[in-house]
Amino acid sequence: SIVIVTTVFNPERYLALAQVMAKVYAASGQPTQLLECYLSVFTTQKVALGGETWAKAKYDDRMALVAGSVLPTLFRAFGEQAVLLWNAMLLRKRVIVYAESLKE
């Protein structure tokens, strides 16, 4: 089994890396190929083995943090007032939202 331990949140990057490593192992069946792949990623931040390629530069860590964010929905619903709501949430303040109807 392959276990990737990291302090960076970027599931897409590590899923792609795990898929490349799994394909390399499935094709060769030798753990030394996995070690070669790991060392290549650790030293050069990219790997190209057995027709499989992966590069760290293709995956932006900041975009991974925003990908599952509620911010676009928040801005569509509240417009520019969303900035005030977001600040209140970050500061852990109580927020009351008043609307004419429940659907708003």
Summary of the structure (lengths in Angstrom):
residues: 104
radius of gyration: 21.4
end to end distance: 48.9
largest distance: 65.4
contacts: 209
relative contact order: 0.11
helix: 60%
strand: 8%
